[in-house]
Amino acid sequence: MDQTKLVFLHGPPAVGKLTVARELAALTGFRLFHNHLTVDLVSSLFSFGSEPFILLREQIWLAAFAEAARQKVSLIFTFNPERTVREPFIQEAIYVVEAAGGKVIFVELQCVEEKLEQRLEDASRQEFGKLVSVAQYRSLKDAGAFHFPKLPSALYLDTTNQSPADSARLISEYVASL
């Protein structure tokens, strides 16, 4: 069997991570483990950004990555880099996947700000309690909420004028080439 993979899709809110991830899962058969599954679970117990929230969220992410890799289950993970994530998380994610013989593939999705702000208000974003207010997004951005060290991406895609299906196809082709 091919090496187990963790496709780590990341980018700002409303860049299209979940939409592209759904298309990618349909193309590849990889399981989709999106950010809000964990965020919604943990925020039902602890306030977003609190120490117990941060620790439990990362424990769940890492445990899921490690067990999936051990079981030879390839995953697609969506991630919004932001300041409540501990900086060591990225290295820890790489370590747990590689320790089980898997590979992490970082893919950064980008989009022009104007289009991103239009997408924020899309009704589909309300399904998982995502950020839907342009004013709130701007306020959080100005306050540095999305500050996070650059991730080691191997592939960059601009989703501004590219369909989610086309983005997923490009990612799938890239992943298959590894």
C-alpha atoms as a printed R data frame, in Angstrom:
    type eleno elety resid chain resno       x      y       z
1   ATOM     1    CA   MET     A     1   0.000  0.000   0.000
2   ATOM     2    CA   ASP     A     2   1.109  3.569  -0.637
3   ATOM     3    CA   GLN     A     3   2.430  5.627   2.230
4   ATOM     4    CA   THR     A     4  -0.279  7.042   4.498
5   ATOM     5    CA   LYS     A     5  -0.703 10.770   3.932
6   ATOM     6    CA   LEU     A     6  -1.978 13.714   5.907
7   ATOM     7    CA   VAL     A     7  -2.927 16.481   3.470
8   ATOM     8    CA   PHE     A     8  -2.747 19.571   5.679
9   ATOM     9    CA   LEU     A     9  -4.840 22.267   3.934
10  ATOM    10    CA   HIS     A    10  -4.332 25.645   5.515
11  ATOM    11    CA   GLY     A    11  -5.161 29.264   4.911
12  ATOM    12    CA   PRO     A    12  -7.243 32.147   6.272
13  ATOM    13    CA   PRO     A    13 -10.968 31.986   7.009
14  ATOM    14    CA   ALA     A    14 -13.186 31.717   3.891
15  ATOM    15    CA   VAL     A    15 -10.337 30.788   1.554
16  ATOM    16    CA   GLY     A    16 -12.212 27.587   0.680
17  ATOM    17    CA   LYS     A    17 -10.483 24.961   2.819
18  ATOM    18    CA   LEU     A    18 -13.540 22.851   3.649
19  ATOM    19    CA   THR     A    19 -15.073 23.180   0.186
20  ATOM    20    CA   VAL     A    20 -11.825 22.132  -1.492
21  ATOM    21    CA   ALA     A    21 -11.301 19.399   1.124
22  ATOM    22    CA   ARG     A    22 -14.708 17.877   0.356
23  ATOM    23    CA   GLU     A    23 -13.868 17.790  -3.347
24  ATOM    24    CA   LEU     A    24 -10.441 16.325  -2.573
25  ATOM    25    CA   ALA     A    25 -11.947 13.612  -0.365
26  ATOM    26    CA   ALA     A    26 -14.299 12.628  -3.191
27  ATOM    27    CA   LEU     A    27 -11.352 12.378  -5.612
28  ATOM    28    CA   THR     A    28  -8.907 10.555  -3.359
29  ATOM    29    CA   GLY     A    29 -11.012  8.548  -0.933
30  ATOM    30    CA   PHE     A    30  -9.037 10.153   1.925
31  ATOM    31    CA   ARG     A    31 -11.006 10.809   5.106
32  ATOM    32    CA   LEU     A    32 -11.903 14.407   5.871
33  ATOM    33    CA   PHE     A    33 -11.014 15.603   9.369
34  ATOM    34    CA   HIS     A    34 -11.855 19.277   9.296
35  ATOM    35    CA   ASN     A    35 -10.899 21.803  11.924
36  ATOM    36    CA   HIS     A    36 -14.405 22.595  13.145
37  ATOM    37    CA   LEU     A    37 -15.152 19.024  14.191
38  ATOM    38    CA   THR     A    38 -12.638 19.487  16.994
39  ATOM    39    CA   VAL     A    39 -13.164 23.205  17.595
40  ATOM    40    CA   ASP     A    40 -16.913 22.716  18.006
41  ATOM    41    CA   LEU     A    41 -16.419 19.767  20.376
42  ATOM    42    CA   VAL     A    42 -13.841 21.492  22.563
43  ATOM    43    CA   SER     A    43 -15.646 24.847  22.627
44  ATOM    44    CA   SER     A    44 -18.678 23.057  24.083
45  ATOM    45    CA   LEU     A    45 -16.474 22.421  27.129
46  ATOM    46    CA   PHE     A    46 -14.086 25.369  27.320
47  ATOM    47    CA   SER     A    47 -13.966 28.956  26.051
48  ATOM    48    CA   PHE     A    48 -12.196 29.423  22.733
49  ATOM    49    CA   GLY     A    49  -8.568 30.344  23.314
50  ATOM    50    CA   SER     A    50  -8.502 29.348  26.983
51  ATOM    51    CA   GLU     A    51  -5.621 27.148  28.129
52  ATOM    52    CA   PRO     A    52  -7.767 23.994  28.499
53  ATOM    53    CA   PHE     A    53  -9.320 24.675  25.070
54  ATOM    54    CA   ILE     A    54  -5.905 25.004  23.419
55  ATOM    55    CA   LEU     A    55  -4.482 21.893  25.079
56  ATOM    56    CA   LEU     A    56  -7.478 19.630  24.461
57  ATOM    57    CA   ARG     A    57  -7.920 20.775  20.856
58  ATOM    58    CA   GLU     A    58  -4.301 19.955  20.047
59  ATOM    59    CA   GLN     A    59  -4.423 16.641  21.935
60  ATOM    60    CA   ILE     A    60  -7.412 15.582  19.837
61  ATOM    61    CA   TRP     A    61  -5.807 16.691  16.579
62  ATOM    62    CA   LEU     A    62  -2.551 14.889  17.345
63  ATOM    63    CA   ALA     A    63  -4.250 11.725  18.604
64  ATOM    64    CA   ALA     A    64  -6.381 11.595  15.442
65  ATOM    65    CA   PHE     A    65  -3.345 12.078  13.184
66  ATOM    66    CA   ALA     A    66  -1.316  9.437  15.024
67  ATOM    67    CA   GLU     A    67  -4.053  6.811  15.077
68  ATOM    68    CA   ALA     A    68  -4.994  7.394  11.439
69  ATOM    69    CA   ALA     A    69  -1.343  7.001  10.416
70  ATOM    70    CA   ARG     A    70  -0.979  3.825  12.518
71  ATOM    71    CA   GLN     A    71  -4.123  2.418  10.894
72  ATOM    72    CA   LYS     A    72  -2.944  3.444   7.397
73  ATOM    73    CA   VAL     A    73  -5.834  5.871   6.933
74  ATOM    74    CA   SER     A    74  -4.948  8.901   4.819
75  ATOM    75    CA   LEU     A    75  -6.527 12.161   5.973
76  ATOM    76    CA   ILE     A    76  -7.311 15.640   4.768
77  ATOM    77    CA   PHE     A    77  -7.113 18.176   7.587
78  ATOM    78    CA   THR     A    78  -8.252 21.792   7.332
79  ATOM    79    CA   PHE     A    79  -6.422 24.332   9.456
80  ATOM    80    CA   ASN     A    80  -6.703 28.065   9.985
81  ATOM    81    CA   PRO     A    81  -3.327 29.256  11.290
82  ATOM    82    CA   GLU     A    82  -4.036 31.571  14.202
83  ATOM    83    CA   ARG     A    83  -2.452 32.696  17.426
84  ATOM    84    CA   THR     A    84  -4.267 30.333  19.826
85  ATOM    85    CA   VAL     A    85  -2.424 27.379  18.272
86  ATOM    86    CA   ARG     A    86   0.837 26.626  20.037
87  ATOM    87    CA   GLU     A    87   3.812 27.045  17.714
88  ATOM    88    CA   PRO     A    88   5.165 23.505  18.410
89  ATOM    89    CA   PHE     A    89   1.906 21.971  17.130
90  ATOM    90    CA   ILE     A    90   3.113 21.849  13.516
91  ATOM    91    CA   GLN     A    91   6.321 19.971  14.390
92  ATOM    92    CA   GLU     A    92   4.362 17.664  16.701
93  ATOM    93    CA   ALA     A    93   1.913 16.875  13.880
94  ATOM    94    CA   ILE     A    94   4.769 16.035  11.516
95  ATOM    95    CA   TYR     A    95   6.414 13.886  14.185
96  ATOM    96    CA   VAL     A    96   3.342 11.769  15.058
97  ATOM    97    CA   VAL     A    97   2.519 11.086  11.411
98  ATOM    98    CA   GLU     A    98   6.100 10.306  10.386
99  ATOM    99    CA   ALA     A    99   6.633  8.130  13.494
100 ATOM   100    CA   ALA     A   100   3.856  5.879  12.175
101 ATOM   101    CA   GLY     A   101   5.389  5.794   8.683
102 ATOM   102    CA   GLY     A   102   3.197  8.491   7.152
103 ATOM   103    CA   LYS     A   103   3.881 11.749   5.367
104 ATOM   104    CA   VAL     A   104   2.473 15.250   5.950
105 ATOM   105    CA   ILE     A   105   1.808 17.330   2.837
106 ATOM   106    CA   PHE     A   106   1.197 21.012   3.520
107 ATOM   107    CA   VAL     A   107  -0.981 22.840   0.989
108 ATOM   108    CA   GLU     A   108  -1.635 26.550   1.392
109 ATOM   109    CA   LEU     A   109  -4.786 28.053  -0.063
110 ATOM   110    CA   GLN     A   110  -4.735 31.760  -0.802
111 ATOM   111    CA   CYS     A   111  -7.348 34.221  -2.028
112 ATOM   112    CA   VAL     A   112  -7.498 37.951  -2.626
113 ATOM   113    CA   GLU     A   113  -8.920 39.812   0.364
114 ATOM   114    CA   GLU     A   114 -11.949 41.228  -1.469
115 ATOM   115    CA   LYS     A   115 -13.129 37.760  -2.549
116 ATOM   116    CA   LEU     A   116 -12.382 36.308   0.882
117 ATOM   117    CA   GLU     A   117 -14.586 38.952   2.517
118 ATOM   118    CA   GLN     A   118 -17.405 38.164   0.073
119 ATOM   119    CA   ARG     A   119 -17.157 34.478   0.949
120 ATOM   120    CA   LEU     A   120 -17.286 35.183   4.697
121 ATOM   121    CA   GLU     A   121 -20.975 35.999   4.466
122 ATOM   122    CA   ASP     A   122 -21.884 32.840   2.505
123 ATOM   123    CA   ALA     A   123 -24.684 30.878   4.207
124 ATOM   124    CA   SER     A   124 -22.692 27.631   3.997
125 ATOM   125    CA   ARG     A   125 -20.256 28.993   6.603
126 ATOM   126    CA   GLN     A   126 -22.960 28.961   9.290
127 ATOM   127    CA   GLU     A   127 -23.093 25.132   9.351
128 ATOM   128    CA   PHE     A   128 -20.143 24.869  11.729
129 ATOM   129    CA   GLY     A   129 -20.344 28.206  13.514
130 ATOM   130    CA   LYS     A   130 -17.586 29.662  11.360
131 ATOM   131    CA   LEU     A   131 -16.634 33.310  11.235
132 ATOM   132    CA   VAL     A   132 -19.289 34.996   9.052
133 ATOM   133    CA   SER     A   133 -18.912 38.707   9.780
134 ATOM   134    CA   VAL     A   134 -16.608 40.875   7.683
135 ATOM   135    CA   ALA     A   135 -16.436 43.417  10.512
136 ATOM   136    CA   GLN     A   136 -15.458 40.724  13.015
137 ATOM   137    CA   TYR     A   137 -12.909 39.269  10.577
138 ATOM   138    CA   ARG     A   138 -11.313 42.684  10.069
139 ATOM   139    CA   SER     A   139 -11.257 43.325  13.806
140 ATOM   140    CA   LEU     A   140  -9.643 39.953  14.527
141 ATOM   141    CA   LYS     A   141  -7.148 40.435  11.708
142 ATOM   142    CA   ASP     A   142  -6.218 43.926  12.927
143 ATOM   143    CA   ALA     A   143  -5.741 42.517  16.450
144 ATOM   144    CA   GLY     A   144  -3.308 39.893  15.108
145 ATOM   145    CA   ALA     A   145  -5.583 36.900  15.677
146 ATOM   146    CA   PHE     A   146  -4.423 35.202  12.485
147 ATOM   147    CA   HIS     A   147  -0.741 35.671  13.187
148 ATOM   148    CA   PHE     A   148   1.109 32.361  12.989
149 ATOM   149    CA   PRO     A   149   4.559 31.418  11.744
150 ATOM   150    CA   LYS     A   150   4.734 30.436   8.076
151 ATOM   151    CA   LEU     A   151   3.987 26.765   7.500
152 ATOM   152    CA   PRO     A   152   6.314 24.615   5.371
153 ATOM   153    CA   SER     A   153   3.991 24.335   2.371
154 ATOM   154    CA   ALA     A   154   4.933 22.334  -0.683
155 ATOM   155    CA   LEU     A   155   2.033 23.584  -2.789
156 ATOM   156    CA   TYR     A   156   0.328 26.990  -2.976
157 ATOM   157    CA   LEU     A   157  -3.016 27.492  -4.719
158 ATOM   158    CA   ASP     A   158  -4.920 30.709  -5.317
159 ATOM   159    CA   THR     A   159  -8.638 29.963  -4.974
160 ATOM   160    CA   THR     A   160  -9.773 33.457  -5.979
161 ATOM   161    CA   ASN     A   161 -10.918 32.475  -9.466
162 ATOM   162    CA   GLN     A   162 -10.332 28.730  -9.400
163 ATOM   163    CA   SER     A   163 -13.157 26.308  -8.727
164 ATOM   164    CA   PRO     A   164 -12.951 24.025  -5.694
165 ATOM   165    CA   ALA     A   165 -13.024 21.035  -8.077
166 ATOM   166    CA   ASP     A   166 -10.029 22.373 -10.014
167 ATOM   167    CA   SER     A   167  -8.133 23.102  -6.800
168 ATOM   168    CA   ALA     A   168  -8.862 19.586  -5.533
169 ATOM   169    CA   ARG     A   169  -7.751 18.056  -8.833
170 ATOM   170    CA   LEU     A   170  -4.417 19.911  -8.670
171 ATOM   171    CA   ILE     A   171  -3.872 18.820  -5.067
172 ATOM   172    CA   SER     A   172  -4.807 15.228  -5.901
173 ATOM   173    CA   GLU     A   173  -2.350 15.163  -8.800
174 ATOM   174    CA   TYR     A   174   0.383 16.600  -6.616
175 ATOM   175    CA   VAL     A   175  -0.256 14.118  -3.795
176 ATOM   176    CA   ALA     A   176  -0.307 11.199  -6.244
177 ATOM   177    CA   SER     A   177   3.093 12.282  -7.598
178 ATOM   178    CA   LEU     A   178   4.759 11.913  -4.190
